[in-house]
Amino acid sequence: MRSQYYVLAHDFGTSGDKACIFDTDGNFLAEAYYPIKTYYPQPDWAEQRPEEWWQAVKDATHEVVSKSGIAPKDVKAISFSSHGMTAIPIDKDGNLLLEQVMTWMDARSTEEAKYILENIGMRERYEKTGNSFDVALYPASKLLWLKRNMPEIYHKAVKFLNPKEYLAYRMTGIYRNTDYGDAGMSGLYNMNTHKWDEELLRISGVDEEKLLIPAENTTPVGYLTKQAAADMGLTTNTLVVLGSWDNYACALGGGVRKKNTFVTCLGTAGWVGVNNKKPLMADGFMSNIVYVGNDTYFTSVHSHSACVSYEWVVSNLCAELKDKYGKKVYEAATALAEQSGIGANGIFFLPSMFSGNTFYSDASLAGSLVGLKMHHTKADILRAAMEGPAFDLMMGVDFYKMMGVMTNEARLIGGGANNRLWMQILANMFGVKMIRPKNLQYIGALGAALIAGVGAGLINSLDAAGDVIELSDCAQPNAGDMEKYRQLLPIFKHFYESLMPVYKEMSQFTF
């Protein structure tokens, strides 16, 4: 591999675009970040503007190339780690049909989700798709909502794209493929046949010709057009490679390519994922399973609100910390949380800002602080806000143990991985050694860079991921703390089970 060639990775998250440049040995050169706004026009609606995506990508590309000091002609490939579960309509001329589009967080299509389940059943749908999130979050429900509420948009659309396919289209003028991961997260794709499912398409009323063709995430899309090259400060010799659903790109960057290497992510959402040659599925459990190509299934369990719910607690319940400590607010919050003990002195936090978790998933769920008494302090609340997402993921680790695949260690990635206390909490809950890779902030981008390199023929295979990932430090589980968390987990579950009917009832009211 020749290091004078470089790849550009766009780690395209819900909150912004992080552009990073790597050489083909996985060495990081530079980054640039541009935020993206989310609009909330109505309860349960969450929208973004694709034109703002494109502007952020152009600006980030200019800045990161300038920072890196490399010549634009030496950027040989671009790819993406991107959020998905959207439905971006474009017409026959490639024009965007909506200024604002639904993001993955948008849960307006609850009635459509109910209709889908009435026509197929939860378990049958799950065994076809492997999808375990709330059904309202999937494009299958969103497209049915669009067809019912904006029929003129649905019928005028010739294709529905995910964010990375839209960005690739703006770069190349080409839309043809989506990766297996985004197809698998649509609610319309059969993970067993590796095809769009006729029954699921019929129930959602979706025309297959309006969908892209699933392919390996390393599939080349095309080269930059003259206009896109000028807009981005690159050349027309740069190849755009399809890219991946962000969770799997992060998993690749964390080294999950190898069988039974577990990766835990504490990001906006939290998850524990692993590759296997078959779906990890059992009665009574609904892990999320996605066929990711190359005869590989990626199984994951999720807390749909992890860092985002913790950040909400810090910002809204401990606002004086930000006033006092500014940019070091999270260091101060952690120091305060350390003053509390295991179980947060009897407070439990259900981090259900977005539809709960893999095991308790419903769009009507909301975040909850339970167990509050007069003697409790902000230290207890902050500790509970860390333990809540970790309890969500502990349930998932129990599932992997039941399936006989859990190992004695797991990689830890995502923004929350920078928090040493949170890492120790996870080690104690999971009962395994938690290991942090170096360059945590670039893990998703590294996954996308590897995809770009393979797609452009600069890297031999995605298995190279294990060779370029350097490890940092770790946290060992404490046997006594493990036992305490084991005793607390049933109580945490009971709160979910008790509160779910209440939130369903409350969702009937308009506030």
C-alpha positions in Angstrom: 0.0 0.0 0.0 1.4 3.4 -1.0 0.8 6.1 1.6 0.9 8.9 -0.9 -2.7 8.0 -1.7 -5.4 9.3 0.6 -9.1 8.6 1.3 -11.7 11.1 2.5 -14.3 9.8 5.0 -17.5 11.6 5.8 -18.8 10.5 9.2 -22.2 11.9 8.6 -24.2 11.9 11.9 -27.5 13.2 13.0 -25.8 16.3 14.6 -23.2 17.1 11.9 -20.7 16.0 9.3 -17.2 15.1 10.4 -14.8 14.9 7.4 -11.5 13.0 8.0 -8.6 12.2 5.8 -6.5 9.0 6.3 -3.7 7.4 4.3 -4.1 3.8 3.2 -2.4 2.5 6.3 -5.1 3.9 8.4 -3.1 6.9 9.7 -5.2 10.0 10.5 -4.2 13.3 9.0 -6.9 15.9 9.6 -10.6 16.5 10.4 -13.2 19.2 9.9 -16.7 19.3 11.5 -19.8 21.2 10.5 -23.0 21.0 12.5 -26.4 20.2 11.0 -29.7 21.4 12.4 -32.7 19.2 13.2 -36.2 20.6 13.0 -39.0 19.6 15.3 -42.2 21.1 13.7 -44.6 18.8 15.6 -44.4 16.3 18.5 -42.7 13.1 17.3 -41.5 14.8 14.1 -37.7 15.2 13.5 -36.7 16.6 10.1 -33.5 17.8 8.4 -32.8 19.6 5.1 -30.7 17.7 2.5 -29.5 21.0 1.1 -27.9 21.8 4.5 -26.3 18.3 4.4 -24.7 19.1 1.1 -23.5 22.5 2.2 -21.9 21.0 5.3 -20.2 18.3 3.3 -18.8 20.8 0.8 -17.5 23.1 3.6 -16.1 20.2 5.6 -14.3 18.9 2.5 -12.6 22.2 1.7 -11.5 22.7 5.3 -10.1 19.1 5.9 -8.1 19.1 2.6 -6.7 22.5 3.5 -5.8 21.3 7.0 -4.2 18.1 5.8 -1.8 19.9 3.5 -2.2 17.3 0.8 -2.9 18.0 -2.9 -6.6 17.6 -3.9 -5.5 15.2 -6.7 -4.1 12.8 -4.1 -7.6 12.2 -2.6 -8.3 9.0 -4.5 -11.6 8.0 -2.9 -14.5 9.2 -0.7 -17.0 7.2 1.3 -19.5 7.5 4.2 -20.5 6.4 7.6 -24.0 7.7 7.7 -27.3 7.7 9.6 -30.1 6.2 7.6 -33.7 5.0 8.0 -35.0 7.9 5.9 -36.9 8.3 2.6 -35.6 11.2 0.6 -37.8 11.6 -2.5 -36.3 12.8 -5.8 -38.0 13.2 -9.2 -37.0 12.0 -12.6 -34.6 14.9 -13.0 -32.9 14.3 -9.7 -34.6 17.2 -8.0 -35.4 17.1 -4.3 -39.2 16.9 -3.7 -39.2 18.0 -0.1 -37.2 20.8 1.5 -37.2 18.9 4.9 -37.2 15.1 5.2 -37.8 12.7 8.0 -34.8 11.5 9.9 -34.4 8.2 11.6 -35.7 9.7 14.9 -39.0 10.8 13.3 -41.8 8.7 14.9 -44.9 10.3 13.3 -45.9 7.1 11.5 -47.3 5.2 14.6 -50.7 4.5 12.9 -48.8 3.1 9.8 -46.7 0.9 12.0 -49.8 -0.4 13.7 -51.3 -1.2 10.3 -48.2 -3.1 9.2 -48.2 -5.2 12.3 -51.9 -5.9 11.9 -51.2 -7.3 8.5 -48.1 -9.5 9.2 -47.6 -9.8 13.0 -44.6 -8.7 15.0 -42.7 -12.0 15.1 -43.2 -12.9 11.4 -42.0 -9.5 10.4 -39.0 -9.8 12.7 -38.0 -13.2 11.3 -38.1 -11.7 7.8 -36.3 -8.4 8.5 -34.3 -8.8 11.7 -35.6 -5.3 12.6 -36.1 -4.8 16.3 -36.5 -1.0 16.7 -40.0 0.5 17.0 -41.7 -0.1 13.7 -42.7 3.6 13.4 -39.0 4.4 12.9 -38.5 2.3 9.8 -38.8 3.6 6.2 -41.5 1.0 5.6 -43.8 3.0 8.0 -42.5 6.4 6.8 -43.2 5.6 3.2 -46.7 4.4 4.0 -47.2 7.7 5.9 -45.9 9.7 2.9 -48.2 7.8 0.6 -51.2 8.4 2.8 -50.5 12.0 3.7 -48.5 13.4 0.7 -49.6 11.1 -2.2 -48.5 13.6 -4.8 -44.9 13.5 -3.4 -44.9 9.7 -3.3 -46.1 9.3 -6.9 -43.9 12.0 -8.3 -40.8 10.4 -6.7 -38.8 8.0 -8.9 -36.5 7.0 -6.1 -36.2 7.2 -2.3 -32.7 7.7 -1.0 -30.9 7.5 2.3 -28.5 10.4 3.3 -25.3 8.8 2.0 -26.9 7.9 -1.3 -28.2 11.5 -1.7 -24.8 12.9 -1.0 -23.2 10.4 -3.4 -25.7 11.5 -6.0 -24.8 15.2 -5.5 -21.2 14.2 -6.0 -21.5 11.9 -9.0 -24.9 12.4 -10.6 -25.6 8.7 -10.1 -28.0 6.8 -7.9 -28.3 3.1 -8.3 -27.3 1.2 -5.2 -27.8 1.2 -1.4 -25.6 -0.9 0.9 -27.0 -4.1 2.4 -27.0 -2.5 5.8 -29.3 0.4 4.9 -31.5 -1.9 2.9 -31.7 -4.2 5.9 -32.8 -1.3 8.1 -35.7 -0.3 5.9 -38.4 -2.8 7.1 -38.8 -3.9 3.5 -35.8 -6.2 3.0 -35.7 -9.9 3.6 -32.5 -10.9 5.4 -32.9 -14.5 4.5 -33.5 -14.2 0.7 -31.3 -11.0 0.4 -34.0 -9.4 -1.6 -36.7 -6.8 -1.3 -39.7 -8.7 0.2 -42.9 -8.9 -1.9 -45.2 -9.2 1.1 -43.6 -6.3 3.0 -43.7 -4.1 -0.1 -47.3 -4.9 -0.6 -48.3 -4.1 3.0 -46.5 -0.8 3.0 -47.7 0.0 -0.6 -44.2 0.6 -1.8 -43.2 0.1 -5.4 -39.9 -1.8 -5.7 -38.8 0.3 -8.7 -38.7 3.3 -6.3 -36.0 1.6 -4.2 -32.3 1.3 -4.9 -30.5 -2.0 -5.6 -28.8 -3.5 -2.5 -25.0 -4.1 -2.8 -21.8 -4.4 -0.9 -20.8 -1.3 1.0 -17.5 -1.2 -1.0 -19.4 -0.8 -4.3 -18.0 2.1 -6.4 -20.7 4.7 -7.3 -18.8 6.9 -9.7 -16.3 9.7 -10.0 -16.9 13.3 -9.0 -18.6 15.4 -11.6 -16.8 18.6 -12.7 -19.3 20.7 -10.8 -19.0 18.6 -7.6 -15.2 18.6 -7.8 -15.2 22.4 -8.1 -17.7 22.7 -5.2 -15.6 20.4 -3.0 -12.1 21.6 -4.0 -11.2 18.2 -5.4 -10.7 16.7 -8.8 -12.7 14.5 -11.1 -10.3 11.6 -10.4 -11.8 11.1 -7.0 -13.9 7.9 -6.8 -17.1 7.9 -4.6 -17.7 4.6 -2.8 -21.1 3.6 -1.5 -20.4 3.5 2.2 -22.2 2.1 5.2 -24.9 2.6 7.8 -23.1 4.4 10.6 -23.4 1.7 13.3 -21.7 -0.8 11.1 -19.0 1.7 9.9 -18.3 2.3 13.6 -18.1 -1.4 14.2 -15.6 -1.8 11.4 -13.5 1.0 12.8 -13.6 -0.7 16.2 -12.5 -4.0 14.8 -15.7 -6.0 14.7 -14.9 -7.5 11.3 -13.5 -10.5 13.0 -16.0 -13.1 14.2 -17.2 -12.6 17.8 -15.3 -9.4 18.4 -17.8 -7.3 20.4 -18.0 -3.6 20.1 -20.0 -1.4 22.5 -20.8 2.1 21.4 -21.8 5.0 23.6 -22.9 7.6 21.1 -26.2 9.5 20.6 -27.6 6.0 20.8 -25.9 3.1 22.5 -25.4 -0.5 21.2 -23.5 -3.7 21.5 -22.8 -5.5 18.2 -21.0 -8.5 16.8 -20.5 -10.2 13.5 -21.5 -13.8 12.9 -22.1 -16.1 9.9 -25.7 -16.5 11.0 -28.3 -14.3 12.6 -28.3 -14.5 16.4 -32.0 -14.9 17.1 -33.9 -16.6 19.9 -37.5 -16.9 21.1 -38.6 -14.1 23.3 -35.8 -11.8 22.2 -35.6 -9.3 19.3 -31.9 -8.3 18.8 -31.4 -6.2 15.7 -30.0 -8.3 12.8 -28.7 -6.9 9.6 -27.2 -8.7 6.6 -24.1 -6.7 5.8 -22.8 -8.6 2.8 -19.9 -11.0 2.4 -22.0 -13.8 4.0 -22.0 -11.9 7.3 -24.8 -10.9 9.7 -24.3 -8.0 12.2 -26.4 -8.5 15.4 -26.8 -5.7 17.8 -28.8 -4.6 20.8 -29.6 -1.0 21.5 -30.4 1.8 23.9 -32.0 4.3 21.5 -30.9 7.2 23.8 -27.5 7.0 25.4 -25.3 10.1 25.4 -28.1 12.2 24.2 -30.2 11.5 27.2 -27.2 12.0 29.6 -26.4 15.3 27.9 -30.1 16.3 28.4 -29.8 15.6 32.1 -26.5 17.6 32.4 -27.9 20.5 30.4 -31.4 20.7 32.0 -31.1 19.4 35.5 -27.5 20.5 36.3 -27.4 23.7 34.2 -25.2 25.5 36.8 -22.4 23.1 36.0 -22.2 24.5 32.5 -22.3 28.0 33.8 -19.5 27.3 36.2 -17.2 25.0 34.2 -18.0 25.8 30.6 -16.3 23.4 28.2 -15.3 21.2 31.1 -18.9 20.6 32.2 -18.8 16.9 31.5 -15.6 16.5 33.5 -17.3 18.3 36.4 -20.4 16.1 36.0 -18.3 12.9 36.1 -16.5 14.1 39.3 -19.9 14.7 40.8 -21.3 11.3 39.7 -18.3 9.6 41.3 -19.6 10.8 44.7 -22.6 8.6 44.3 -22.4 4.8 44.5 -23.6 1.8 42.5 -27.3 2.0 41.9 -27.2 5.8 42.3 -28.4 5.6 45.9 -31.7 4.1 44.8 -32.5 6.3 41.7 -33.1 4.7 38.4 -33.1 6.5 35.1 -34.9 5.1 32.1 -33.2 6.8 29.1 -36.2 6.4 26.8 -36.1 9.8 25.0 -36.4 7.9 21.7 -38.6 4.8 21.9 -36.8 2.8 24.6 -34.4 0.0 23.8 -34.2 -3.4 22.0 -36.1 -5.2 24.7 -38.7 -2.5 25.6 -39.4 -0.6 22.4 -42.4 1.7 21.9 -42.7 5.2 20.4 -44.9 6.2 23.3 -42.1 5.6 25.9 -40.4 8.6 27.5 -37.5 9.2 29.8 -38.0 8.7 33.5 -36.3 9.4 36.8 -37.8 7.1 39.4 -37.0 6.6 43.1 -36.4 10.3 44.0 -36.5 11.2 47.6 -35.5 14.3 49.6 -32.1 13.0 50.5 -31.0 12.5 46.9 -28.5 14.8 45.2 -27.4 15.8 41.8 -24.6 13.4 42.1 -27.2 10.6 42.4 -29.1 11.9 39.3 -25.9 12.1 37.2 -24.8 8.6 38.2 -28.3 7.3 37.4 -28.2 9.0 34.0 -24.9 7.1 33.2 -26.3 3.8 34.6 -29.6 3.9 32.6 -28.2 3.4 29.1 -25.7 0.9 30.6 -28.6 -1.2 32.1 -30.3 -1.1 28.7 -27.1 -2.6 27.2 -26.6 -5.1 30.0 -29.8 -6.8 29.0 -28.2 -7.2 25.5 -25.1 -8.7 26.9 -27.2 -11.2 28.8 -28.7 -12.2 25.5 -25.3 -12.8 23.9 -24.3 -14.9 26.9 -27.5 -16.9 26.5 -26.6 -17.5 22.8 -23.1 -18.7 23.9 -21.2 -16.1 21.8 -20.1 -13.5 24.4 -16.4 -13.2 24.9 -14.4 -11.9 27.9 -13.7 -8.5 26.4 -15.4 -5.8 24.3 -14.2 -2.7 22.5 -15.7 0.6 23.6 -16.3 3.4 21.1 -18.4 6.6 20.8 -18.2 9.9 22.6 -19.2 8.3 25.9 -16.1 6.1 25.7 -14.0 9.1 26.7 -15.6 8.9 30.2 -13.6 6.6 32.4 -16.4 6.2 35.0 -18.8 5.2 32.3 -16.3 2.6 31.0 -15.9 1.1 34.4 -19.7 1.0 34.9 -20.0 -1.0 31.7 -17.2 -3.4 32.6 -18.9 -4.1 35.9 -22.4 -4.5 34.4 -21.2 -6.7 31.5 -18.6 -8.7 33.5 -16.0 -8.3 30.8 -12.9 -6.2 30.1 -13.7 -3.0 28.3 -11.0 -1.8 25.9 -10.8 1.6 24.3 -9.1 2.0 20.9 -7.0 5.0 20.2 -8.4 7.9 18.2 -11.9 7.2 19.5 -13.3 10.3 17.9 -12.4 9.0 14.4 -13.8 5.4 14.7 -16.8 5.8 12.4 -14.6 7.8 9.9 -12.0 5.1 10.0 -14.6 2.5 9.1 -15.7 4.6 6.2 -12.1 5.2 5.1 -11.5 1.4 5.0 -14.6 1.0 2.9 -13.3 3.8 0.5 -9.9 2.2 0.3 -11.3 -1.3 -0.5 -13.8 0.1 -3.1 -11.0 2.0 -4.8 -8.6 -0.9 -4.8 -6.2 0.8 -2.5 -6.7 -1.7 0.4 -7.0 -5.4 -0.2 -10.0 -6.2 2.0 -12.0 -5.0 5.0 -10.2 -7.6 7.1 -7.4 -5.1 7.2 -9.4 -3.3 9.9 -7.9 -5.4 12.6 -4.4 -4.5 11.4 -4.7 -0.7 11.6 -6.7 -0.3 14.9 -4.5 0.6 17.8 -5.7 -0.1 21.4 -5.4 2.4 24.3 -6.5 1.5 27.8 -9.0 -0.8 29.5 -11.3 -1.3 32.5 -11.4 -4.7 34.4 -14.7 -5.8 36.0 -15.0 -5.8 39.8 -16.6 -9.0 41.1 -18.4 -7.3 44.0 -19.8 -4.5 41.8 -20.9 -7.0 39.2 -23.0 -8.8 41.8 -24.7 -5.6 42.9 -25.6 -4.7 39.3 -26.9 -8.2 38.8 -29.3 -7.7 41.7 -30.4 -4.3 40.4 -31.2 -5.3 36.8 -34.5 -7.0 37.6 -35.7 -3.8 39.3 -34.7 -1.7 36.3 -36.7 -4.1 34.0 -39.7 -3.9 36.3 -39.8 -0.1 35.9 -40.0 -0.5 32.1 -42.7 -3.1 32.4 -44.7 -1.0 34.8 -44.4 2.3 33.0 -45.0 1.2 29.4 -48.8 0.9 29.8 -48.9 4.3 31.5 -47.0 6.0 28.6 -49.2 4.3 26.1 -52.2 5.8 27.9 -50.6 9.2 28.1 -49.8 9.2 24.4 -53.5 9.6 23.7 -53.5 13.1 25.1 -52.2 16.2 23.4 -50.1 18.6 25.6 
